[in-house]
């Protein structure tokens, strides 16, 4: 009941490749790429200061502020608990006015909420702190 087109007899092998599964896989990969691409391009914008090239190091080491963020959202400024974001803003304003400006060493807990860390970074940026760094980031490495 089938029709054979081309040369060869009735007993010859058919040498055509079925491309339907390949096209199906390609379409699944394309849809996956389209769905995940917008999520991968999401980023938090931070205005970083320009690099200081060819400048000697400062004569005195700046003060270091250790800012800890705990799993429950609590924030500690050099070991002293901060009661609210308004108090944190006031401390950032005071630190930004100092000359030389102190370094902010941010140490979030590995399970702290990202929202709290983002609010602290935004507050530091709003108050013009320029020397911000993450410390103890080895806890975020997953094996």
Secondary structure as UniProt FT lines:
FT   TURN            10..11
FT   HELIX           20..40
FT   TURN            53..54
FT   STRAND          64..69
FT   TURN            71..72
FT   STRAND          75..77
FT   TURN            78..79
FT   STRAND          80..82
FT   HELIX           85..97
FT   STRAND          103..108
FT   TURN            110..111
FT   HELIX           114..126
FT   TURN            127..128
FT   STRAND          132..134
FT   HELIX           137..140
//
